[in-house]
Structures are given as structure tokens and as C-alpha cells.
Amino acid sequence: MNAARYPALTLLPLLLSLAACAGTTPSMGASSAKTVATGAAGGANAVGANDQLERCDRSLGTLTIVEDANQPWVHQFTVEYRMQSTVPLLRMIIQQSNCFVVVERGQAMAQMQGERELMQSGELRRTSKMGKGQMVAADYTVTPSITFSQQGTGGAGALFGGKIGAVASLLGGSMKSNEASTILLLTDNRSGIQLAAAEGSAKNWDFGLMGGFFQNNLAGVNGFSNTPQGKVLAASFMDSYNQMVKAVRAYKAQDVAGGLGNGGLLRTN
């Protein structure tokens, strides 16, 4: 065929080479493009943290993270997106930010209790210093939730037009957006008062390599590849946390005339 007559054909060798490179050798580090939550945390030190993560010069208190296992979004998060929990992700983000000190109240809590039982039974060395009165209280509790999460919420088949309409027709329907919206609630563990609430959101695009053309013309080749929705959710939770940090940096306690919990001003007859 005449390439000048069919300009889209000039892209075919490039697209085929890209499709052939779909499977590559696993790589380590930032180049593997995991999620927005990258690097590590050690005490107040952060290594390889995302540049967009808010940070604090001093910590504002201790906190723990609690997921409500009865919420519908937990099933979606763990079953549909195959992510075990939001807790490890949030714990790393929070420690990297140095805005709060994270205390364990999750799966490792049973092991902590087990070590104390071994101490009480006399099995541990006397110098182990594993006794009562050493655990740190959690000043606050963070509760995460997903308000919206959807794959393929929009297409961009009409993104290209005019003289490159032939190429656009091949790309049409191969661009889909993934969106998510999340909320974090911060509660004071002593008073039970909600101190902060923050919403975050994220969006990305999945690009297909002439998906419709390959499906219809090249048997067994499909260039359409969805980015895991979990990556969008991770970005949304980081955005939620960033918004919460911005709010509590300038925190001002709410007040009620007559004192909190003493009846309020909305009286009944």
C-alpha cells in the first residue's frame, strides 16, 4: 500500500514495536513507577518521599489508623483492586511527613501482647525490659474511607481531529480515565471530638495502542492496558492527607458557649 495515501500506516512499525515491549524485566526503585507513595521512613527521616507530600518541622502528636471493615468500600478495595489495606500505605505517608508519630494498634499488636506474656511467664531474659507502662498512647485516630472509585469513567476518542483523523479513528475509544475520591477523618481519642476532615481526589488516563485496530485486524494482539485503580486510590489518599495537614497546621479549636457537651445552643422546648 502507498504510505502517503494511508498516513496512519507510517505509525504501524512503531506501535508494533511498543506492543512487543509490553513485557519487560522487572526494575527496582522509582523507575518502576509503583504509586505516588515511594521511598521509606525511619523516625523523622524520610528517604525518597514524593515531592508533593506535605511535611512538618515538628510532629503534632501520636496517632493510629483504623479501617472500618464493615464499610462497602473495604470489600471493593481488597477484592476488586487486590489491595490488602489502606493502613500500610497511610502509615508510611504519615511517617514520611513527620506531622504525626504513628503508634501500632493493628496486626502487630497481638505480637506485642505475646512478648509481654512471655515476660510475665519468666521465659524472657530479666534484662529484656518488656514490661508494663511502656506503650505510648495514641492521641488521635485517623479513619480512611473511599467516597468514589471508578475505572473507565471517560473516553477521549475525539481528542484528535482534522488532518490526523485517520490516526484518531484508530485511537478512538482507547483512552479511558480512572478517578477516585477519598476522605480522612481525624478524631481526638480523649474527648472523641472530630478535629479535622479532608477530602482528596486523583485521576489518570489509560492509553491504548490502537486498541480497536489491533483487535479487529491482528488476531491475538490487544494494546489496551488499564492502569491499576489502586494507584489512583493511593494518589487520592495522599491528596486527602495533604489537605488534612494544611488544615491542622493552622488549627483553631471549636468552641461552644457554656462548654462542650453541656447541652449546646439548639435547645428544645
C-alpha positions in Angstrom: 0.0 0.0 0.0 1.0 3.6 -0.5 2.0 5.1 2.8 1.3 8.6 1.6 -2.2 7.6 0.8 -2.6 5.9 4.2 -0.6 8.1 6.6 -1.7 6.0 9.7 0.4 3.1 8.3 3.6 5.0 8.9 2.9 4.6 12.7 2.3 0.9 12.5 6.0 -0.2 12.8 6.5 2.0 15.9 3.2 0.8 17.5 4.1 -2.8 16.9 7.5 -2.4 18.5 5.9 -0.8 21.5 3.4 -3.7 21.8 6.2 -6.2 21.6 7.9 -4.5 24.5 4.8 -4.8 26.8 6.6 -7.3 29.0 10.0 -6.1 30.3 12.4 -7.2 33.0 11.3 -6.1 36.5 13.1 -3.0 37.7 13.7 -1.7 41.2 13.2 1.8 42.6 11.4 4.9 41.3 11.8 3.8 37.7 9.3 1.0 38.2 6.6 3.6 38.8 4.7 1.9 41.7 2.5 4.5 43.3 2.8 8.1 44.5 3.9 6.7 47.9 7.6 6.0 47.3 10.7 5.6 49.4 11.0 4.9 53.1 10.7 6.4 56.6 13.0 6.0 59.6 12.0 8.0 62.6 11.7 11.7 61.5 13.8 10.9 58.4 12.3 10.3 55.0 14.1 8.8 52.1 12.8 9.0 48.5 9.5 10.5 49.5 7.2 12.1 46.9 8.0 15.8 46.5 4.3 16.6 46.6 3.9 15.1 50.2 3.3 17.8 52.8 5.9 17.8 55.6 6.1 19.3 59.1 9.1 20.6 61.0 7.6 19.1 64.2 5.1 16.4 65.0 1.7 17.3 66.2 1.0 14.2 68.3 0.7 10.4 68.1 -2.0 8.7 66.1 -3.3 5.3 64.9 -5.2 4.4 61.8 -8.5 2.4 61.9 -10.3 0.9 58.9 -14.0 0.1 59.4 -14.1 -3.4 58.0 -17.9 -3.2 57.6 -17.8 -0.5 55.1 -18.6 -1.5 51.4 -15.5 0.3 50.1 -13.2 -2.1 52.0 -14.6 -5.0 50.0 -14.0 -3.1 46.8 -10.5 -2.1 47.8 -9.5 -5.7 48.8 -11.4 -7.8 46.4 -11.7 -5.8 43.2 -8.3 -4.0 43.4 -6.5 -6.7 45.3 -5.0 -4.4 47.8 -4.9 -5.7 51.4 -5.4 -2.5 53.3 -5.1 1.3 53.3 -3.2 1.2 56.6 0.4 0.4 55.5 0.2 3.0 52.7 -1.1 5.7 55.1 1.3 4.8 57.8 4.3 5.3 55.5 2.9 8.5 54.1 2.2 9.9 57.6 5.7 9.0 59.0 7.4 10.4 56.0 5.6 13.7 56.5 6.8 13.9 60.2 3.5 15.6 61.1 2.4 12.7 63.4 4.1 9.8 65.2 2.3 6.5 64.3 1.6 4.0 67.1 0.8 0.4 66.5 -2.8 -0.7 67.1 -3.1 -3.2 64.2 -1.8 -6.7 63.4 1.4 -6.3 65.3 -0.5 -5.6 68.5 -1.0 -9.3 69.1 2.7 -9.9 68.8 3.4 -7.1 71.2 1.0 -8.6 73.7 2.6 -12.0 73.2 6.0 -10.7 74.1 4.6 -9.3 77.3 3.0 -12.6 78.2 6.4 -14.3 77.7 8.0 -11.8 80.0 5.3 -12.4 82.7 5.8 -16.2 82.4 9.5 -15.8 83.0 10.6 -17.0 79.6 12.4 -13.8 78.6 15.7 -12.5 80.0 15.4 -10.3 83.0 17.2 -7.5 81.1 14.6 -7.6 78.3 12.8 -4.6 79.8 9.5 -5.9 78.3 7.0 -4.8 81.0 4.0 -2.7 81.7 3.9 1.1 81.4 6.0 1.4 78.3 3.4 1.7 75.5 2.7 5.1 74.1 -0.9 6.4 73.9 -2.5 7.4 70.6 -3.6 11.0 70.8 -5.6 10.8 67.6 -7.3 8.3 65.3 -7.4 8.6 61.6 -10.3 6.9 59.8 -9.9 6.5 56.0 -12.8 6.0 53.5 -13.3 5.9 49.8 -16.2 8.0 48.6 -15.9 7.3 44.9 -13.7 5.0 42.8 -14.4 4.1 39.2 -12.4 2.8 36.2 -13.1 3.9 32.6 -15.2 7.0 33.6 -14.5 8.8 30.4 -13.1 8.4 26.9 -11.1 10.6 24.5 -11.9 9.3 21.1 -12.5 12.8 19.8 -9.3 14.2 21.2 -7.6 14.2 17.8 -9.2 15.6 14.6 -8.6 17.4 11.4 -5.8 16.2 9.2 -4.9 13.4 11.5 -8.4 12.0 11.7 -7.2 8.7 10.3 -4.9 8.2 13.3 -7.7 9.4 15.7 -10.0 6.8 14.3 -7.5 4.1 15.4 -7.0 5.7 18.8 -10.7 6.3 19.4 -12.1 4.6 22.5 -8.6 3.6 23.6 -8.2 6.4 26.2 -10.1 6.0 29.4 -9.9 7.9 32.7 -9.8 6.4 36.2 -11.0 8.5 39.1 -11.1 8.3 42.9 -12.2 10.4 45.8 -11.2 9.7 49.4 -11.8 11.1 52.9 -9.7 11.1 56.1 -11.2 11.9 59.5 -9.0 12.9 62.4 -10.5 12.2 65.9 -9.2 13.2 69.3 -9.1 10.0 71.4 -9.5 11.7 74.8 -12.6 13.8 74.0 -14.0 12.0 71.0 -14.1 15.3 69.1 -13.5 15.3 65.3 -10.6 17.6 64.8 -10.3 17.5 61.0 -11.9 16.1 57.9 -10.2 16.2 54.5 -11.2 15.1 51.0 -8.8 14.2 48.3 -9.1 13.1 44.7 -7.0 11.8 41.8 -7.4 10.9 38.2 -5.3 9.3 35.4 -5.6 8.2 31.9 -5.2 4.7 30.4 -3.8 4.9 26.8 -4.5 2.1 24.4 -2.1 1.5 21.4 -4.6 1.4 18.5 -6.7 -1.0 20.5 -9.6 -1.2 18.2 -7.4 -1.6 15.1 -5.4 -4.5 16.6 -8.5 -6.2 17.9 -10.1 -6.1 14.6 -7.2 -6.8 12.3 -4.4 -8.6 14.2 -5.6 -11.7 15.9 -4.4 -12.2 19.5 -3.0 -8.7 19.8 -4.6 -6.2 22.2 -2.8 -3.0 23.0 -5.3 -1.7 25.6 -3.9 -1.8 29.1 -5.6 -0.5 32.2 -3.5 1.2 34.9 -4.4 -0.5 38.3 -7.1 1.6 40.1 -5.1 1.1 43.3 -2.5 3.6 42.0 -5.3 6.2 41.6 -6.6 5.5 45.1 -3.1 5.8 46.6 -2.7 9.2 44.9 -6.2 10.2 46.2 -5.3 9.2 49.8 -2.1 11.3 49.6 -4.1 14.2 48.4 -6.5 13.7 51.3 -3.6 13.6 53.8 -2.0 16.7 52.3 -5.3 18.6 52.7 -5.6 17.5 56.3 -2.1 18.6 57.1 -2.7 22.0 55.6 -5.8 22.4 57.7 -4.3 21.3 61.1 -1.2 23.5 60.6 -3.5 26.4 61.3 -5.7 24.5 63.7 -8.1 26.5 65.9 -10.3 24.7 68.4 -14.0 24.9 68.0 -15.9 26.4 71.0 -19.4 26.3 72.2 -20.9 28.8 74.7 -21.4 27.1 78.0 -18.8 24.4 77.3 -18.6 21.4 75.0 -21.1 18.7 75.8 -23.2 20.7 78.1 -26.3 20.8 76.1 -25.4 23.2 73.2 -27.4 26.1 72.0 -30.0 24.2 70.0 -32.5 23.9 72.8 -35.8 22.1 72.8 -38.9 23.4 74.5 
